[in-house]
Amino acid sequence: MDLPVWSPTIPTASKSKLYYLVHMQVVFDHSEAVASNITTFYFKPEKPVDYTAGQFVEWTLRHANPDDRGIKRWFTISSPPTSELISLTTKFAGKNGSSFKKALHKLKPGAELTISDAMGDFVLPKLIQTPLLFVAGGIGITPFHSILSWLADTDEERPIKLLHGVHTEDEIIFQDTFDKAAQHATIVVSEPSAAWGGERGRLTAELILGLEQPSENTLIYVSGPEPMVEQLQKDLLKAGIKKYQLVLDSFPNYTEV
Ligand SMILES: Cc1cc2nc3c(=O)[nH]c(=O)nc-3n(C[C@H](O)[C@H](O)[C@H](O)COP(=O)(O)OP(=O)(O)OC[C@H]3O[C@@H](n4cnc5c(N)ncnc54)[C@H](O)[C@@H]3O)c2cc1C
């Protein structure tokens, strides 16, 4: 068994606790472009990974000449616990991207990475009747993909509304999963083409509460770039949503949706 390894890069929410993370190996299997600049990478774990849909792990990808962001990243497991391969789904910043993402793009089948134990509280509540409003900014859709795939695979039904904010229509992903889960996704596009017939604008608290009217029992799950999640948290509280209703998951190093 691997010895516990100290990880210096715990996300903010967990900084107050001292963690020793156990790592296991995963082997790159294949990748799939899900949009022009978004790819899902699939890995075979050395043994089944113990996680709940919506959780994340720390991925270590050793590569030559890493930049100052290094060889470790946190990514949500975008696949459901019912699937044999585990996946991460991420966005590429092209030539301005980090050495980590460039190395990810160059992976060949058989390449080895390590992952930590899964963690995070961005998971379904125990009570299946609880009404849920899922709000995703851009790549923040990944935990919802895992959760909704898991619900479809296990035939579990929950009262869920899903809003997904993207820049352009190109960034609309995972529609096939949402169809399979019989989950309508309301897509909000901030820079739509003239042909776009759906919702337009940025995902603000005003827009969200204009589209959906959460009851006092509704839990609102918000996932996306850190500045977006922080702003929505402030504005939703100001608009009367109670603190206990908010479940947040923020991705650092992305400045916008
Ligand atoms: C709990 C959790 C879950 C997460 N889940 C996901 C997920 O499912 N999918 C996902 O994509 N991300 C996820 N993230 C965020 C992820 O960990 C990375 O922070 C994010 O993908 C950005 O990656 P990157 O640093 O490699 O930068 P890139 O994506 O390569 O670039 C992002 C921006 O940073 C700039 N940049 C790149 N390199 C540098 C550098 N060395 N110095 C300064 N600026 C630079 C780029 O120009 C670009 O504007 C998650 C984070 C947390 C904490």
The ligand as an ORCA input file, in Angstrom:
! r2SCAN-3c Opt
* xyz 0 1
  C     -12.594     21.368     -5.929
  C     -12.135     21.769     -7.301
  C     -12.674     21.139     -8.421
  C     -12.267     21.528     -9.707
  N     -12.811     20.888    -10.791
  C     -12.445     21.287    -12.038
  C     -13.008     20.655    -13.197
  O     -13.836     19.735    -13.108
  N     -12.601     21.097    -14.411
  C     -11.691     22.120    -14.559
  O     -11.361     22.485    -15.703
  N     -11.154     22.730    -13.496
  C     -11.492     22.335    -12.240
  N     -10.935     22.939    -11.144
  C      -9.937     24.006    -11.365
  C      -8.571     23.382    -11.686
  O      -7.986     22.858    -10.510
  C      -7.611     24.441    -12.281
  O      -7.365     25.448    -11.317
  C      -8.194     25.089    -13.533
  O      -8.599     24.082    -14.447
  C      -7.152     25.975    -14.211
  O      -6.117     25.151    -14.661
  P      -4.636     25.677    -14.909
  O      -4.107     26.309    -13.659
  O      -3.865     24.530    -15.431
  O      -4.767     26.861    -15.953
  P      -5.244     26.851    -17.490
  O      -6.594     26.248    -17.620
  O      -4.186     26.334    -18.379
  O      -5.391     28.397    -17.717
  C      -6.420     29.153    -17.029
  C      -6.030     30.649    -17.044
  O      -4.825     30.850    -16.304
  C      -3.799     31.421    -17.141
  N      -2.530     30.734    -16.808
  C      -2.159     29.499    -17.233
  N      -0.970     29.157    -16.702
  C      -0.599     30.173    -15.902
  C       0.526     30.402    -15.037
  N       1.515     29.511    -14.934
  N       0.544     31.545    -14.308
  C      -0.446     32.458    -14.429
  N      -1.535     32.305    -15.235
  C      -1.608     31.185    -15.959
  C      -4.242     31.134    -18.557
  O      -3.742     32.103    -19.464
  C      -5.743     31.169    -18.470
  O      -6.244     32.467    -18.557
  C     -11.302     22.560     -9.860
  C     -10.742     23.166     -8.719
  C     -11.147     22.779     -7.461
  C     -10.522     23.417     -6.252
*
